[in-house]
Amino acid sequence: MITDSSYAVDPWLMRETELHLDVLPQSESVFALSNGHVGWRANLDEGEPHGLPGSYLNGVYERRPLPYAEAGYGYPEAGQTMINVTNGKIIRLLVDDEPFDLRYGRLRSHERVLDLRGGVLHRSCEWTSPSGTSVRVRSTRLVSLTQRAIAAIAYEVEALDATIRVVVQSELVANEQLPSLAGDPRVAQALESPLLPEENDASGNRLRLIHCTDASRLRVAAAADHLITGPPPTRHSSESSDDVARLTVTSVLEPGQILRLEKLVAYGWSSVRSLPAVRDQVEAALAGATSTGWRGLVHQQRAWLEDFWDRADVEVEGDAEIQQAVRFALFHVLQAGARAEERAIPAKGLTGSGYDGHSFWDTDTFVLPLLTYTFPESVAEALRWRQSTLTAARDRARQLGHEGAAFPWRTIEGSECSAYWPAGTAAFHVNADVADAVVRYVAATGDEEFERETAVELLVETARLWRSLGHHDHHGRFHIDGVTGPDEYSALGDDNVYTNLMAQSNLRAAADVVERHPAKGAALGVDDEEAAAWRDAAESMTIPYNKSLDVHEQHTGFTGHQEWDFQNTRPDDYPLMLHFPYFELYRRQVIKQADLVLAMYLRGECFTEDQKARNFAYYEPLTVRDSSLSACCQAVIAAEVGHLRLAYDYLGEAALMDLKDLEHNTRDGLHIASLAGTWIALVAGFGGMRHFADSLEFAPKLPEKLARLAFTVQVLRRRLRVEITNTSVIYSLIEGAPMEIRHYGRAITVSDKAPKTCEIPDQTARPEPRQPPGRRPDRRA
């Protein structure tokens, strides 16, 4: 894992058996806990040493000006940065007046364990102070999936070999000093002291701090309550100031005696509610958690996760590392969206401040598909957040001279935060990505109320954008010019295939949905003429194709560009965007991440099998994967066209993106979309799952290294289990009415009384395509 000697491979646990300060920031991301609303990085309980302190509330940010060398029309004027809110994790310990600090004395043992089934992080260590006194410290923390505002810690100190005097300080701390972050544009810009104090209180075992951000004017409250158990005489006192509220507990421990502190922390924030209202909000949440108690919270957490794993678990036989990685991925993607509840799902979730805490198209295209088939409630909430930002999206479209709604490339609260036009505003495909997520959710759930109240508006406004953005030429063909597709090394191209195919689907879906809901369509001003124009644009959409090469062009003219000089590009020149001007990248055949290949996955019905194979072979030697979003897409298509060994290697890259810190920025937070891509590579790649509006299809195949793959998906209130071996597959309906699915194109009906076993046909072997020099994924052993 991050360091092979200290990270053990276990099917249900992430275990760290030694503490290595050089990878402490990475481990803080890996062991982070969240519920989509509250996020706690895995900083050590005592607060120091740390890599990046991190306590986050989804949607809490500060505005900052976006500087430009030259101003330009349509450039966003302000950015948004997720801030580090009040830290409720800190529990400091003094042993005979010496601070418990692992940089001093002797650390005799250390272990941290993230329990993926229990949803808790355990820590245990034994430490001898510089003066020779030894203690054992144990802690368990959780961020509650059942009580959205609550995080909690149980902390124990045990004397080992002598009588000791201990002091425990449990704190709420605002405006922590953050390390200086610079150099890589993916790293969040740290804001110094973003929280302005409004109220502080300490009374008995309870603490409270309330602050307000300066520019964004968001009010943030944190409150804590404690239960103390220790030998007499154990005493405590409390105090508070603007940025610190502290409970101090003192005790004398004989060898074998334990001082235990249970700490419950409640968070709340609002952009509109008054100080008394936010105060009451956190006090009420804290009262509810106190009533449940620590043991009750732990029990609720495990029960909630047992239900999730029953619906979502993926079993892999033949590769223990991948088995652990896919469950790690499912756990963290769940944490990112479980209780987001009409808030964005950031690219890093709530595990770090990378990308300023922004949400991108990653969520709609990679994260929401996984959640659609495993935890669909969270998808409806994420898409309702998109709907809640339509006013800003409509305003942005008007500013750009277009109709409909233009969703932002990167944002927290809904307005555009991208200061670089070609890789931001021009990446209009984000609007079709939102529409794709809407269509998939409705197809998978049959949620008619969501379709009527949310989907219609989202599909109509995005369709209007495409009809406004594109144009018909004198031959009647519809073009969308000057856009950036998923490949950010090819900007401002005409008729990007991915964008055009996704827009085509968007236009058709909008026309269909207003036909099903004419009253909603009419309320939005849609008439028959507008819907017909959407269908006409979709039917005449231009899809560039190079007949001489017999491949699709990523965009018009792409295959005529000069190829990048891969032979003279050094390994340390990657990622290219940090070492070469964008101008050079934009006019060469070099691909940052899967673009046309992603189109072949999401709109696979638009390509023949031979076209997919030829396209994949052409674009594979040009794709350098300077993005964590690429490997999973390449895995899916590699598997589909018969390169199972290569698909397996790409699976490994997606699955271990953070566990092996492949992009060297796990310190800033996990790559949530790449984690979701682990599931995509297994289920859509080796499971061959494709879901169209009225058809659920599978074409399973396994690489020789895997003996078995099993997963469960939820579709239309049914729960289908798919169990694949190298020669056959069993389709079992665990719950719901009989359903028809397709196995390699053949319709079969599955019921809870009649699982179906189907043979897997022999696969056609193809010569494996080459990759750019030095950019082949690592071989899976």
Phi, psi and omega in degrees: 000224182301314167229117190304327186287338186245356178246113184273149175270122182214140185294335185233004184228151163251113188240128175247119187258353175219154177259119177243111185294336182289340175243021180301317179299321179294317181293330177297328176285314184299320183265011182297151177239144182200164169230012183093343177249311178247137177228131176239117168295159185274053172294148177301149185305322184281359173089330180221148355290158178219161173267300178217107176302141182203113169228122190231147169241126183299122179098353179269122186211170172236142176281149175213148180292147175259112183281143176228141174295322176223131179289152178213149181298135177087356177288132175300139183269337184226143173256173179230134180232124175298133183255158173278110183274189184304126182274116177257005184279336195291126170225103182271149182229133171241131180246112185049049176072003177257128180297138173285099184223118188290354175279351181235167182066211183226122176273106185282327176201154180206135175210135169235139183225120172266114182270108185287336177274329181266342179069033180228157176247118178262146174222139176215133177208154173241134188222138174248125184290164177305334180271359174101005179272135185247141177222157170247131179242129175234141174214152172225133178230156176212155166244118195290131173273348181256330177242097196305326186271000195250136165231157187207156179220137167249125189231130181231139173239130180235129173285138185256311190227006181198161173290131182227153172257124182241147172232124178247129179243110177263128191229155159249125185230125176253157178056047175299148174287128181254151176294154178288128181242124181202169172102297184266125182296347179280348183274135182296147175276121181282136177256133183275124176048063183282348186257124177264128185291140176237325181201144172220149182204144173219122182214115182063236180268003188251142180230151177205137172228137175231132181226169175222139176285153187286305187270316183280345176057049175256132180265130185235130179233143174224137178222151182221146173231156188224147168240123187247130176229124180193168180290149175287147355270119172250124185238160177212157175212164182220156180204162179208155174215191186306314188243002181220131167237133191223135169252124181248126181242131178239145180199162172243125184246129169278160178307129181092345179278152186232136167256125183240136179232123173253122187240121176251131184236131178244140179237149173204154176206161179199150173263352186232333186282152181287168178301312178301324181292318179291323176301312180296326179300311182286327178294322178292317178299319180293322179297319178296319180291322178297321177296321178290318181080164182302310183297322178296320178297318179297317180296315179299320181298312181294318180296319179297316181288329176301319178293319179297312182295329177297328181270336196234352188299146174240126180253131180233123175249133179113350179209094184297327181293317177293322177302312178297317186295321183289326176288322173302317180296312179301318181298314184286326175294320175301312181302325183292330187238353190304311183238030178296320170048081179063034169234163179291157169257107184292160181299330177258010189059220174244042181257353181178172187261014178302150184058025180062015182079017185279155170260141181234190174293343178311317184300310186292325188266333184244316186280313184295326175301316177301311183292330179302321184262359181233325182212067190297337179304322182289333180290317177303319180294318180297321181283331172293329173298315176304316180297323181292343180260010183298327179301314178295322181292322176294317179299320180294319177298317178298318180300324181274359177086026183233168177265172177076215184229136177245101180290150185286154175289317177217139186194167166243310185255001173123342178264154185294133179240006182276122181268002181239108190302307186301322181264003181239273183304320183289348179276063185294346183302341178305328181291320175288331178294320176298314180299320179299318178295322178297311182297318181296316181298314181295319179296325184277336185246336186066025183286092185292324179295317177298317180301316182290314189272337184236310187296318183304311183295317180295317182289321179296312184291326176287324176297320178299323178298313183296319180294327178283323185285327183265179180206157174266136174273183185289350173265358180091358179286144181263130183237146170237106189258155170067041181239165176248125178275194179303328179283105183280004172266003178228090188258153171057043178267160177266136175053055172298125187300315180301310182300314183294318180292321179290322176295321177302313178298319179300313181297316179295318181296322179295316179297321180293318187288326177286337174290324178283331183232070186298326180294318178294318178299315180297321179297333177269004177084015180276130174242178183298325182294318180294316179297322178294325178294325177295315181295320180296316178298319180295316183292331183256018182299135180278129177236102185297140180216131178265105185291329181289324177271344181062041176221157171288146175270137178304317166211169183304125177087356184300317184289350176268354179288157175292139179286145177298146179279080183292325185298329181257019175260119184285155178304325181277006173274355177264142359290141186300327184296342179265359185228352180222150178292146180300328180305318180291324179290318186296334185254019178238161170275089174210135190239125180290315186208162182308127181234284174300324179297322177294322177299322180292337175280307187283332178236046186301334181293348181272358183233144171281165179298320178294321177297319178299315181296315181292317179299315181299316180296327181285316188274341180300318180288355181254352189261117186263351177056052172277015176228143178288353182275355191273316192302319184293322179294317179295326176298317182298310184285325175302317178295318183296321185268005170105012178257071188292323180294318178295320177300319179297320179293320178293323173304314180301320180294315179297316185292326186254017181308316181262323183294335174247008176049052188293331180260006175059031175219021175300336178305330184272359183129160182284156176270090188297322180292323177293324175298314176299327179296336175299314177296317180300315181298322180284311188280313180276330180281287182280335174278340179064027184282131171226136181237114174256176188307319184235020185209128174252117189237149178224142173220070189288149175196141182243146170290158187296337181286340180260132180268333185199143174223129179225139178208165180234138175231150177253125179219122176050053177061025174240151177240112185252130177253133181240123182236114190247134167242187183289342185241339185208171178221142176247125175257119183235131176270111183278329185205141174106176182288157178308147182222151176263132174231175178238133176245111185049045176085350182264127182287133174223153178249131182242135175228170180291345179258352185219077172300153181242130175255127183233145177282147174264120183294157176299143183265140177282120180280137178237152174300133183287132180288158178273163175244167174305148182308128178078002185247011175291141176297152179299141176291133172285128181293000000 
